[in-house]
Amino acid sequence: MKAGLGLLRLTPSAFWAMTLRELNAAFARPRALLAPTRSEIEQLMRMFPDDVEQ
């Protein structure tokens, strides 16, 4: 409750109306903030190689 009402600044009615899934999503880290996977790095390296002359 402290996190929902204090950190997220939800009204009591909004907090109590949320499902557990919604509350979990509110606290989940966005995908953009996670480090890229090895395959994502390799894909970027193929798309933008460092050794290309311009």
PyMOL commands that set and color helices and strands:
alter all, ss='L'
color gray80, all
select helices_A, chain A and resi 2-7+12-17+20-27+31-33+38-47
alter helices_A, ss='H'
color red, helices_A
deselect
rebuild
show_as cartoon
